Amino acid sequence: MDESLFIDLFRQYFYKAFEIMMPSLLASLLIVLVVAVVMTVMSIQEQTLTFLPKLIGFVFVLALMGPWMFDSLITLIQDTWNRIPSLL
């Protein structure tokens, strides 16, 4: 067994995880920035007000991008399953 195969497999999983997480992370970042600006303008000191908008944004992104995320994971798992004979 060659370790370059495992390094390549790890790199592939790492990039795919990063790609799948980015839409929800970017949505959360934008929501937090908007809520922080609104809270600063209105002089509100409550830090728990960001939770509900982030949750709503995450659910919205998951509803829109969920099928693509699931398809990407299924494709990655199938590719890995098909590569098992070459890994042994």
PATILUM-930180 format. One record per residue: z, x, y of N, C-alpha, C, O, CB in turn. Coordinates in steps of 0.2 Angstrom, whole numbers, plus 5000, padded with zeros to 4 digits. Each point is the difference from the previous one (the first is absolute). Glycine has a CB too. Layout:
BEGIN
ZXYZXYZXYZXYZXY...
This chain:
BEGIN
500050044994500049965006500050045006500450055001500249864993499050085011499950045006500449965005500049945001498950104996501550005007500449975005499649975006500249965004500750124993498549955004499649975006499849934999499949965005499650154996500549874992499849924999500649965003499949955003499450084987501350005009500649965002500150005007500249955004500350084986499350035013500050005008499549965003500249965005500250164994499049874998499549965002500249935000499949965004499350124993501249904997500249934999500649985005500049955003499750064985500750045013500549995005499849995007500249955004500550124989498849975009499650005006499749935001500049975005499850154995499949864995499649935000500549945001499949965004499250094989501549965003500549945001500350015007500149945003500150064985499950065015500350005006499649975006500249965004500450154992498849915004499549975005499949934999499949965005499550154995500649864994499949934999500649965002499949955004499450084987501350005008500649975003500050005007500249955003500450084987499250025013500050015007499549955003500149975005500250154995499149874997499549965002500249925000499949965004499350134992501249904998500249934999500649985005500049945002499750074986500750045014500649985004499850005008500449975003500350094988498849975011499850015007499949935003500350005006499250114991500249845001500049945004500649975001500149985006498850004989501650025001500649975001500550045005500349985004499649964985500050135010500450045004499750005007500450005005499850074986499249925010499750005007500249935003500150005006498950084991501049874999500149935003500850015002500149975006499049974987501350085003500750015002500150045006500449995005499950004983499350075013500150045006499849965006500350015005499550094988499649875007499849965006500549955002500149995005498750034991501449944999500549955001500750035003500249975005499349964986500750125007500650035002499950025007500450005005500050044984499049995013499950035007499949945005500350005005499150104990500349855003499949945004500749975001500249985006498750004990501550014999500749975001500450045004500449985004499549974985500150125010500450055004499849995007500550015005499650074985499349925012499849995007500249945003500350005005498750074993501049874998500249945003500850005000500249975005498849974990501350095001500850005000500250055006500549985004499650004984499550075014500150045005499949975007500450005004499350104989499849865007499849975006500549945002500249995006498650034992501549954997500449945000500850035000500449965001498749964994501050145004500650045000500549974994500649985001499350045012499849974982500349974994500250064996499650054998499849845002501350114997500250064997500149994992500250044997500449995013499249914988500149984993499550034996499449995000501149905003499750164992499550034996499849964994499550024996501050095007499849844995499849964994499549955001499749974996501450045000498649995010499549955002499350034997499549965000501150015011499450094987499350024998499949994993499450004997500750095011500449884988500049994993499549944998499550014996501650045003499049905005499649944998499250015002499649984996501449955006498950105004499250015001499750054995499549994998500749995014500250074986499750054995499949964993499550024997501150085009499949864992499949964994499449965000499650004995501750005004498649965007499449965000499450045000499549984997501249945010499350144997499450045000499850034993499550004998500850025014500350004984499950024994499749954995499550014996501450075006499349864998499849944996499349995002499649984995501549975004498750055007499349995003499550054997499549984997501049965013499750124990499650064998500049994992499450024998500950065012500249914987500049994993499549944998499750014995501550045004498849905004499649944999499350025001499549984996501449945007498950125002499350025002499850064995499449994997500849975015500250094987499850064997500250004993499850054996500250015015500449894986500350004994499550014994500150044996500849895009498650034995499450004995499750075000499950034994499949855007500150155005499750075000500550054997499850044996499549935014501350024992500550054997500150004993500050054996500649945015499449944986500149994993499450034996500050034995500749875008498750095000499450024997499950085000499850034995499649875009500950135001500050075000500550034995499850054997499949955015500849974987500550024995499849994993500050054996500949935012498749974991499849984993499450054999500050034994500349855007499350145004499450054999500350074998499850034996499549905012501350094996500350064999500350014993499950054997500349955015500149944986500350004993499550004995500150044995500949905009498550034997499450004995499750074999499950024995499949865007500150155004499750075000500550054996499750044997499749935014501250024991500550044997500049994992500050054996500749955015499349944987500049984993499450034996500150024995500549885008498850105001499450024997500050085000499750034996499749875008501050135000500050085000500650034995500050064999499649935013500749964985500650034995499750044995500350064999500349845003498850094995499850044995499850075002500150054997499549864997500250105013499850065002500750045003499950065000498949905003501750004998500650045002500450034994500450045001499749885008499750054985500450034994499650064997500250024995500349875003
